[in-house]
Amino acid sequence: MKNILFLIADDLGMELGCYGNRAAKTPNIDRLAAAGIVFAEYFCTTATCSASRSVMFTGRHNHETGHYGHCHGYHHFTTFEDIKTAPAIFRENGYFTALVGKKHVGPQAVYPWEYEFAEGFNGNRDVQAISKKAGELFRDSQDRPFFLTIGFGDPHRDNTRKGFFNQDHPGIIRNEFEPYQLPIPSILPDLPETRLELAEYYQAVNRLDQGVGMVLEQLHQAKKTEETLIIFLSDNGIPFINSKTTMYDAGIHLPFIMKVPGRKSGIRNQNMISAVDVLPTFMDWAGIKNQLSGCRGRSLLPIAEKTAELTDWDHIFGSHTFHEITNCYPIRMLRTRKYKYSKNVLWKLDFPFAADLYASPTWEAIRLKNGKIGKRPITNYVRRPLEELYDIETDPDEVNNLAEQPEYRNILCQMRQTVDQWQEETDDPWLFRDGVSYRGVKRYIKEGLKLPDANDMLLQ
């Protein structure tokens, strides 16, 4: 059988041993990596949980599907009813489709898993219960192939100002971390508040790792490891300012591990892939012909064992519009191996804060004591220009904006044109011309409407 096990971490960055972090305690994920393929250049297309997951399940950018931000509560962003999703496709093709843990996409009719098991926000941290349920589903699928998605709740923040739900959990070894022995990401300042929160975050990462190990053991006990494609990834970057909700690399450059039965192990793939490639990969493995209208991704199976950098896997696009409904800040992005171009469509707005990041002691300490977010002045973080251009090779923290420098004019124009074309191809409502949505007025062009070639309104 061609089974699929899809493991999604919540707000996990690169804090894994297999990605070179020596402080992390992630032996189970590291073993999965050693037995499979590590993609070094995986990117989500939007650094917000709900919208990011919608991209994985549809193979399309969230501005195409209506899932512009969070789906829960009053945010209420959901996928259009005519969009095909992974649970619908696999159910139609005879798969037993199940979701255990965090869902965070909707509506139900568009994401019709045959079986769902979730215990709410903090219940998704009970990795022992999650693994037990996974084991039951492995056995209950019997003569049907399964498509099982497990949405772990870790290492997302809990509902307190500085917590990561790190109280004692059944069957979990509580591994605490010494705050002053942890590496500080360059995107954050070295403050006591930062260190204390990072220690809690690392503990949640370790709990996630134990949960992954439990699920993989259940798969082994069910004797289905050798017939199951496994993908492990994260939905967006770490739950700290300057990462999650931004299109900076700290928010979108994430772990991606794939184990393909019968393929080589210990491969480190350097090609640039993104969340739109997840669904086509699943379909390719299952032998389901990809006839998805508007699918933007490609199967990773043909390139999985390639260690060289392939010329046609050398860039990715990003599309962020909302996190919470009050966090409106549309960004359209193109990332190559060397450069990143971002268009901040409504750049005259202040960059918004997710509620949990704003409430965190780390941000409070930065605001009151430090004045800088990593190497970036607070003012530059909150108030951004229309366009940002960074040389990722020489400026990995994306601090020195090259957009106004004459010697980068040609690169800027080329990347701007590529993004504009991509927005038009994907019918993006946030392709603006003269301050108005091109999608909204393009039907009038045949009647003689002429639009200035500029994002903002040009008053003449």
C-alpha positions in Angstrom: 0.0 0.0 0.0 1.0 3.6 -0.5 0.3 5.2 2.9 1.1 8.8 3.9 2.0 10.1 7.3 2.1 13.9 7.5 3.6 15.4 10.6 3.2 19.2 11.2 5.0 21.1 13.9 3.5 24.3 15.1 5.9 27.3 15.1 9.1 25.3 14.9 12.2 27.0 13.5 15.5 25.3 12.8 16.1 24.3 16.4 16.8 20.6 15.5 20.0 18.6 15.8 19.8 17.5 12.2 19.9 21.2 11.1 23.0 21.9 13.1 21.6 23.1 16.4 23.7 21.6 19.2 21.5 22.9 22.1 18.4 21.1 20.9 17.4 17.7 22.2 15.7 16.1 19.2 17.0 12.6 18.8 13.8 11.1 17.3 13.5 13.8 14.6 17.2 13.5 13.9 16.9 9.7 13.4 14.1 10.3 11.0 16.3 12.7 9.1 19.2 10.2 9.0 16.9 7.6 7.6 15.4 9.9 5.0 16.0 13.2 3.1 16.7 16.6 4.6 15.7 19.5 2.5 17.9 22.4 3.5 16.0 25.1 1.6 12.4 24.6 2.4 10.1 27.7 2.8 6.6 28.1 3.9 4.8 30.7 1.7 3.3 32.7 4.5 4.5 32.7 8.2 1.1 32.3 9.9 -0.3 28.9 11.0 -3.7 28.7 9.4 -3.0 30.2 6.0 0.3 28.2 5.8 -1.6 24.9 6.3 -4.1 25.8 3.7 -1.3 26.1 1.2 0.0 22.6 2.1 -3.4 21.1 1.6 -4.3 22.8 -1.7 -1.0 23.4 -3.6 -2.1 27.0 -4.1 -1.2 30.3 -2.5 -3.6 31.6 0.1 -4.6 34.7 -1.9 -6.0 32.3 -4.5 -8.1 30.2 -2.1 -9.6 32.8 0.3 -7.7 31.4 3.3 -6.0 34.8 3.8 -5.3 34.3 7.6 -6.7 32.5 10.7 -9.9 30.6 10.3 -10.9 30.3 13.9 -13.1 32.7 15.9 -13.9 36.1 14.6 -11.0 36.0 12.1 -13.1 33.7 9.9 -10.8 33.2 6.9 -11.7 29.9 5.1 -11.0 28.2 1.8 -13.4 28.8 -1.1 -15.9 25.9 -1.6 -14.7 25.1 -5.1 -11.1 24.4 -4.1 -9.9 20.8 -4.0 -8.0 19.8 -0.8 -5.9 16.9 0.2 -8.5 15.2 2.5 -11.1 15.5 -0.3 -8.8 14.2 -3.0 -7.5 11.2 -1.0 -10.9 10.3 0.3 -12.3 10.3 -3.2 -9.5 7.9 -4.2 -10.3 5.3 -1.6 -7.9 6.5 1.2 -8.8 6.4 4.9 -8.3 10.1 5.7 -7.7 11.1 9.3 -6.6 14.2 11.3 -5.2 14.0 14.8 -4.4 17.2 16.7 -4.4 20.7 15.4 -6.6 21.4 12.3 -6.7 25.2 11.8 -8.3 25.1 8.3 -11.9 25.3 7.2 -14.6 24.9 6.3 -15.5 21.3 7.2 -17.0 20.6 3.8 -13.8 21.6 2.0 -11.6 19.6 4.4 -13.6 16.4 4.8 -11.4 14.2 6.8 -13.2 10.9 7.4 -12.0 10.9 11.0 -10.9 13.8 13.3 -9.4 13.6 16.8 -8.5 16.9 18.5 -8.7 18.0 22.1 -8.4 21.8 21.7 -5.4 24.1 21.8 -3.6 22.8 24.8 -4.8 19.2 24.4 -2.7 19.0 21.2 0.3 19.0 23.5 -0.6 15.6 24.9 1.7 13.7 22.6 1.1 10.5 24.3 -2.6 10.6 23.6 -1.9 11.7 20.0 0.5 8.8 19.4 -2.0 6.3 21.0 -4.7 7.5 18.7 -2.3 7.3 15.7 -1.6 3.7 16.6 -5.3 2.9 16.6 -5.7 4.5 13.2 -2.7 2.6 11.7 -4.4 -0.7 12.8 -8.0 0.3 12.0 -7.1 1.3 8.4 -6.7 -2.4 7.6 -7.0 -3.1 3.9 -7.2 0.6 2.9 -4.3 2.9 2.4 -4.3 5.8 4.9 -3.6 9.5 4.7 -3.0 10.6 8.3 -2.2 14.2 9.2 -0.9 14.8 12.8 -0.9 18.5 13.9 1.2 18.8 16.9 0.5 21.7 19.2 4.2 22.3 20.0 6.2 24.4 20.2 3.5 27.1 19.9 3.0 29.4 22.9 0.2 28.6 25.3 -2.4 31.2 26.3 -0.3 32.9 28.9 2.2 35.7 28.4 5.4 33.6 28.6 4.3 30.0 28.7 4.7 27.0 26.4 2.5 24.6 28.3 5.5 23.0 30.0 3.9 21.5 33.0 4.2 17.7 33.6 2.6 15.6 30.9 1.8 11.8 31.0 4.5 9.7 29.6 6.8 12.6 28.8 10.3 13.1 30.2 10.6 16.8 31.2 13.9 18.1 29.9 14.5 21.6 31.0 17.1 23.9 29.5 19.5 26.3 31.1 18.7 29.7 29.7 22.3 31.0 29.7 23.6 28.0 27.8 21.4 28.5 24.8 22.4 30.2 21.6 20.6 33.4 20.9 19.2 33.7 17.3 20.7 36.7 15.6 17.2 38.0 15.0 16.7 38.6 18.8 18.6 40.6 21.4 20.5 38.8 24.2 18.2 39.9 27.1 17.2 37.9 30.2 13.6 37.8 29.1 14.7 36.4 25.7 16.7 33.7 27.3 14.0 32.6 29.7 11.4 32.3 26.9 13.8 30.5 24.7 14.4 27.9 27.4 10.7 27.3 27.6 10.5 27.1 23.8 13.4 24.5 23.6 11.5 22.4 26.2 8.4 22.4 24.0 10.6 21.4 21.0 11.8 18.5 23.0 8.3 17.4 23.9 7.4 17.6 20.2 10.4 15.3 19.5 9.2 12.8 22.0 5.8 12.8 20.4 7.3 12.2 16.9 9.2 9.3 18.3 6.1 7.8 19.8 4.1 8.1 16.6 6.9 6.5 14.5 7.1 3.7 17.0 3.4 3.1 16.6 3.9 3.0 12.8 6.7 0.4 13.3 4.6 -1.7 15.6 1.8 -1.7 13.0 4.4 -3.0 10.5 3.6 -0.2 8.1 6.9 1.8 8.1 8.1 0.3 4.8 4.9 1.3 2.9 4.5 4.8 4.3 5.7 8.1 2.9 6.6 10.3 5.8 6.9 14.1 5.7 7.8 16.2 8.7 7.7 20.0 8.5 6.8 23.2 10.3 4.0 25.6 9.4 6.0 28.8 10.2 9.0 30.1 12.2 9.6 30.5 15.9 6.9 32.3 18.0 9.0 35.4 18.5 9.1 38.8 17.0 11.1 39.2 13.8 10.2 35.7 12.8 6.5 34.5 12.9 4.2 36.7 10.8 7.1 38.2 8.8 8.4 37.2 5.4 12.0 37.4 6.7 13.8 34.1 6.5 13.5 33.5 10.3 9.7 33.2 9.7 9.7 31.2 6.5 12.9 29.1 6.2 12.0 25.9 8.0 12.8 22.2 8.5 11.5 19.7 6.0 12.3 16.0 6.3 11.0 13.3 4.0 11.3 9.5 4.2 10.5 7.6 1.1 10.4 3.8 1.2 13.0 2.3 -1.0 14.9 5.5 -1.5 18.4 6.4 -0.3 18.9 7.7 3.2 21.1 10.4 4.7 20.5 12.7 1.7 20.8 16.5 2.1 18.9 18.2 -0.7 19.9 21.8 -1.5 17.1 22.7 -3.9 14.5 25.4 -3.1 11.1 24.0 -2.4 8.0 25.5 -0.7 4.6 24.5 0.8 2.9 24.4 -2.6 5.0 21.3 -3.4 3.5 19.2 -0.5 0.2 18.1 -2.1 1.6 17.3 -5.5 4.2 15.1 -3.8 1.6 13.2 -1.9 -0.5 12.7 -5.0 2.6 11.5 -7.0 3.4 8.9 -4.3 -0.2 7.7 -4.3 -0.3 7.4 -8.1 -3.1 10.0 -8.3 -2.9 12.0 -11.5 -2.4 15.7 -10.7 -5.3 17.5 -12.6 -5.7 20.2 -10.0 -6.7 23.5 -11.5 -4.3 26.2 -10.6 -1.9 24.0 -8.6 1.4 25.9 -8.2 3.5 23.1 -6.8 5.5 20.1 -8.2 6.2 16.7 -6.9 9.4 16.4 -5.0 9.9 12.7 -5.6 11.8 13.1 -9.0 14.4 15.3 -7.3 14.4 13.8 -3.8 17.8 12.2 -4.0 19.5 15.1 -5.9 22.3 16.7 -3.9 23.2 19.2 -6.6 21.4 22.6 -7.0 19.1 22.3 -10.0 18.5 25.3 -12.1 14.7 25.0 -12.2 14.5 24.7 -8.4 16.2 28.0 -7.6 13.4 30.3 -6.4 10.1 30.4 -4.4 7.3 32.9 -4.0 5.6 34.1 -0.8 2.2 35.6 -0.2 1.3 36.9 3.2 -1.9 39.1 3.9 -3.3 38.5 7.3 -2.4 36.7 10.6 -5.3 37.7 12.8 -8.0 39.7 11.0 -6.6 42.9 12.6 -3.1 42.1 11.3 -3.5 43.3 7.7 -0.2 43.7 6.0 -0.1 42.2 2.5 3.5 41.2 1.4 4.4 39.6 -1.9 7.8 38.1 -2.0 10.3 36.4 -4.4 13.3 34.6 -2.9 16.2 33.3 -5.0 19.4 31.7 -3.7 21.1 35.1 -3.4 18.4 37.8 -3.2 15.0 38.4 -1.6 12.5 41.0 -2.9 9.5 41.9 -0.9 6.7 44.3 -1.9 4.8 45.7 1.1 1.6 46.5 -0.6 0.1 48.7 2.1 3.5 50.0 3.3 2.1 53.2 4.8 0.5 51.0 7.6 2.5 50.1 10.7 3.6 46.5 10.6 1.1 44.7 13.0 1.9 42.5 16.0 0.3 39.1 16.6 -1.3 39.3 20.0 0.8 36.6 21.6 4.1 38.1 20.3 3.1 41.6 21.5 2.3 40.3 25.0 5.5 38.4 25.3 8.2 39.5 27.9 10.7 39.4 25.1 9.0 42.2 23.1 8.3 44.2 26.2 12.0 44.1 27.1 13.0 45.1 23.6 10.6 48.0 23.6 11.5 49.3 27.1 15.2 48.4 27.3 16.8 47.7 24.0 15.5 49.6 21.0 16.6 47.0 18.5 15.0 43.8 17.2 18.1 41.8 16.6 20.2 44.1 14.3 17.1 46.0 13.2 16.0 49.3 14.8 12.4 49.0 16.0 11.4 51.9 13.7 12.6 49.9 10.7 10.6 46.9 11.8 7.4 48.7 12.3 7.6 51.2 9.4 8.7 49.7 6.2 9.2 51.0 2.7 7.2 49.8 -0.3 10.0 47.6 -1.5 12.8 45.7 0.3 15.7 44.0 -1.4 18.3 42.0 0.4 21.5 40.1 -0.5 20.9 36.9 1.5 24.4 35.7 1.1 26.1 38.7 2.6 23.2 39.9 4.8 21.3 36.9 6.1 19.5 38.9 8.8 18.0 41.1 6.1 19.0 44.5 7.6 20.6 46.4 4.7 17.8 47.3 2.3 19.3 47.6 -1.2 16.2 48.8 -3.0 17.3 52.4 -3.2 20.8 51.8 -4.2 21.5 52.6 -7.9 23.8 49.6 -8.5 21.0 47.2 -7.7 18.4 48.9 -9.9 18.4 46.2 -12.5 18.0 43.4 -10.0 15.2 45.3 -8.3 13.3 45.9 -11.5 13.7 42.3 -12.7 12.4 40.9 -9.4 9.6 43.5 -9.2 8.5 42.5 -12.7 8.6 38.8 -11.9 6.5 39.3 -8.8 4.0 41.5 -10.7 3.7 38.8 -13.4 3.2 36.1 -10.8 0.5 38.2 -9.0 -1.3 38.6 -12.3 -1.0 34.9 -13.1 -2.4 34.0 -9.7 -5.2 36.6 -10.0 -4.0 38.2 -6.8 -6.5 40.7 -5.4 -3.6 42.7 -3.9 -1.9 43.5 -7.2 -2.4 47.2 -6.9 -2.2 49.8 -9.6 -2.6 53.5 -8.7 -3.9 52.4 -5.3 -6.7 50.2 -6.6 -6.9 46.4 -7.0 -6.0 45.4 -10.6 -8.3 42.4 -10.3 -11.2 44.7 -9.4 -10.9 47.0 -12.3 -9.3 45.0 -15.1 -12.7 44.4 -16.7 -12.8 48.1 -17.5 -9.5 48.1 -19.5 -11.4 46.9 -22.6 -13.5 50.1 -22.3 -10.4 52.3 -22.4 -9.3 52.5 -18.7 -5.6 53.2 -18.4 -3.8 52.4 -15.2 -0.5 53.9 -14.2 2.3 51.4 -13.7 2.7 52.1 -10.0 1.5 50.5 -6.8 0.5 53.7 -5.0 -2.0 56.4 -6.1 -0.4 59.0 -8.3 -2.2 62.3 -7.8 -1.8 64.5 -10.9 
